[in-house]
């Protein structure tokens, strides 16, 4: 178990580098993201007396809610900010972002780099809109802003089709989009009466997605038959803030929640899918990721100002 204290800053999101097994970025906000500034931490593991050391810390004038490593440049990270801005950082430089976009007029809550084309990223905002960007242009490429009727909390690319992404919203729905079309191609009322805070795409089954909601559940969906979920996973005591499908096992899902836990689920075990509860944090757990290079290693960040990197026993076998 590795621990790092983001002193004075509450963790919102983190991501392992897609290029290096020992590098991780974490987006944080002061004062729980309600008011004040933010910091982007870039950390290296496996070094120093504590096993984890700072490579870079970048200060921002507003809180940071998400971060995503570039899929094409191993030194670059894009961040989502509470002031509506999106910033691109190069960790070979010490201070300022190399690009700054400001088109959203509310908090940007999600950014994710295209996993296949690798030359674009997508953002989701509390202004109900989604925008498509490329790092070498000063304006967004496209805006999708006529469908969601509440905050867009999460935007996720398909790992199979370079033109498809999904969005999760406070309007109870998730939508699937094709970047070549102005309107969504699919809408699922995923959690009726509740906000959808997170979604992810299964890395091994192109029609399977998962959603997490304020109704405390995680649902597994087949995009070919969306009248009803395949599975509904119950166990969290408060809202599910983030869900992630394993990059190593098609049946493993991880979830992070306001109940201060990270949970692991095996969806092949339909009668008893919950396989582990990690309760090492003392505040809301908002960030979660798997290490692509070290199978079974997971990182979490929370409002307790801590990043934990560990190998859950359920994934060690």
N, C-alpha and C positions, 0 to 999 in steps of 0.2 A: 504494500500500500504506500503510495506517494501522496503527500499532502502539500498544498501551497496556499498561503494566505494572501488573498487579494485585499489587503488592509484598507478599510474604509470604503470598499467598493463591493457591491452585491452582484454576484454572477448571474448573467442572463443566458448566455449561450457559449458553447465552445466547440471546437472542431480540431481533430487531429489533421496534420498535414497529409495531403494525398501523395506527397513525394518522399517524406522522411518518417521513419517509425518513431523518432524521438522528439518530434516537434509538435506543439499544440498551441492554438490561439484561443483566447477567452475574451468575450465582450462583457464589460461590467458597467454599472451605473452607481453613482453616489446616492445616498438617501433613498434606496430601494427604487430608483428610477423615477421618483415623483418630481424631483427638482434637483438641479445641480449638474455637475459634469460627469464625464465618463473616462474610462481607461481601456485601452486594448493591451492585453498582456500577451506576449509571445514567449513561450517557455521551452526549454530543452530538458528532456529527462535523461536519466542515466549518467548525470554529471554532478560533481560537487558532493559535499558531505551529506546533504539531505536527499540526494538523488534527483533533484530538480532545481534548475537555475533559470533566472531571467535572461533572455536574450535582448528583448526590447520591451519598453512600456511607452505607449503613445497616449497623450492626454487629449481629450476632446471637450468642447464647451458644453455639450449636452450629453445625456446618458446614451450608452450604446446598448442595443437590444439584440443584435445578431452579428455574426461574422461568418465569412466563407472564404476559404483559400481559393486562389486562382487555380484552375485546372491546366493552365498553359504556362504559367510562370511561377516557379517554386518559391519566389521571394515575395509574392504579392497577395494581399488580403483585402477584401472589401468588407465594409462595416455599415450597419444600419443604425441611424441615430434618432433620438427623440425630437430633434428640431426639424425633422423632415429631410435631412441631408443623407447622402451616401458618399462615403469616402473610400478611396483606394490607396493603400499603403504599400510601400516597398521596404522590406525589413533590412535592406542594405543601407538605408538612409535613417538618420537618427531622430528626426523631429516631425516634419510636416507631411501630409498626404500628397501624393503625386497627382491626384485628381479629386475633384469635389463637385458633386452634382446636387442640385437643390430644386427639385420639381414637385415632390410630394408636399402637401400643405398640412400634414399631420405626421405623427410619429411613424417612422419606418420600422416595422417589427420583424421583417424577414428579408434575407438576401440568400440566394443560392446560385452557384456557378453551374453552367450547363455541363453535364457529366460526359457528354458525347462530342458535341461540336467544340466545346471548351473555349469558345470565343465570345460567349455572351453570358449574362447573368440576369436573374429576374428578382424583382423586389415587390413586397406587399406592404400596404400601409393602412393606418387607421383612417385615412381619407377615403377608404373603400376601393382604392384603385390598385392596379398591378402595372408595373412598368418593366419593359425589356431594354437592356443596356448592352453596350459593348465598350470596353475600356478606352478605346481610342477615339470616341466621339463625345463632344461636349453636351449633347442632348440625348435623351432616351430615343430608342428606335421606334417603340410602339407603346401606347397606353391602352390598357383594358380597364375601362372605368364605368361601364353602364349596367353592370349586372349585380355585383354584390351590394347589399343594402346595409352592411355593417362592416366593422373592422376586418381587414384581411390580416390574419395572424401568421400564416405560414404559406410559403410557396416552394414547391418541390418539383424538380425535373424528373421525367421518366428516365430510368436507366437503360431503356430499350429504344426509344424513339427520340431523336434529337430535337424534334419540333413540339413535343408534348410536355406540358407541365400541369400540375394541380395546384389548387388554392383552397385553403381552409379559412372559414369566416365565422364571425359572430352572428351571422344571419341563419345559422343552423345547417348550412350547406357546405359541401365541397364541390368544386367545379374542375373539370378537365378542359384544358385549352390547347389549341393548335396555333402556334405563333403566326401561321400564314392566314388565319381567319380572325375577323374582328370580334366574333362572339364565341362563347364557350361551346364545346361540342357535347358536353354531358354535365348534368347537375344531379347531385344526390342530396336529398334532405337526410343528412347522416345521423343527426341527433336531434329529433324534433323537440322544440322548446328550449334547446340549450345551445350555447356557443361551441363551435368546433375550433379548438386551439391549435391542433397539430395534425399532420398527416405524413405518411411516408409510403414509398413504393417498394414492394418486395423486389429484392435484387435477383430472384430466381424465377419468379412467376410474373410475367408482364401484365397480367390482368388483375393482380392482387394488390390492393392498397389497404392501409390501416389508418384509423382516425382516433383521435383522443379528444375528450370533451369535458365541459364543466359538469356534465352529468355523472362524472367519476368513472366512466367506462371507456374501454377501447373496443373498437369494432373492426372486424376484418371483412373486406368487401371483394367481390368478384365484379369487375367492371362490365362483364357481359350480362350479369343478372343483378341489377341493383334495386329490385323491389324489396329485398330484405338482406341483411348482413349474413355472412357465413357463420360468424362467431361474435359473441359479445362477451368480453372479458371483464369480470367484476372482481373487485378487491381493494382498489384505492378508496380512501376515505374522503378525499377531496378531489378537486378538479385535476384532470390529467393535462399537464402543460406541454409535454413533448413525448412523441413516440418515434422509435427508430427500428427499422428492420436490420437484422444482422447481415453484414457483408459476407459471412462465412457459412451460414446455415439458414436454409429457407424457412425453417419452422420457428426460429427464435426472434422474439420481439422484446425490446426494452422500453420502459416507460418511466417518466419522471413526473412528480406530482407535488401539489401544494400540501399533501399530507407528509412531506419531508422524506419520502422514500423514493428509491429507484427500484423497480420491479422487473423481473425477467419472466417471460412466458414462453411456453412451448405449445404452439397451436396444433401440433399433431396429437397432443394429449387432451382430447376434447372434454373429458370428465373432470380433469384437474390440471388445467394448463399452467397455473402459477408455480414456478419452480424456484424462485428466490425473491426475498425481500431484503434490500439493503437500506438500513436506517442509520447510517453513520453521520448524516447531516442533522443540524438542529434548526433549520429553517426551510422555507420553500425550495424544492429542487427544480430548477428551470432548464438547465443545460445538460446535455447527454450526447455522447458519441462513442463509437467503436474505433479502435485502432485497426486500420486496414492491414497492417503488416504483422501485428502481434495478435494472433487469434485468441479471443477470449478476454482481451484487455478493454476495459471501459473507463471513460472519464465522465465525471459529473461536476457541475458547479451549482452553487446555491446562494441564497440570500444570507447565509451565515458567513459569507466572505471566504469560502474555502473551495478549492478545487481538489477533488479526490481522483486518483488514477489507480486502478486495482484490477485484479483478476477474480471475478466472482466464482465461488466454488462450483456453482452449477455449470459454468462454462469451462472449467478446468479439466474435465474428463475428456 
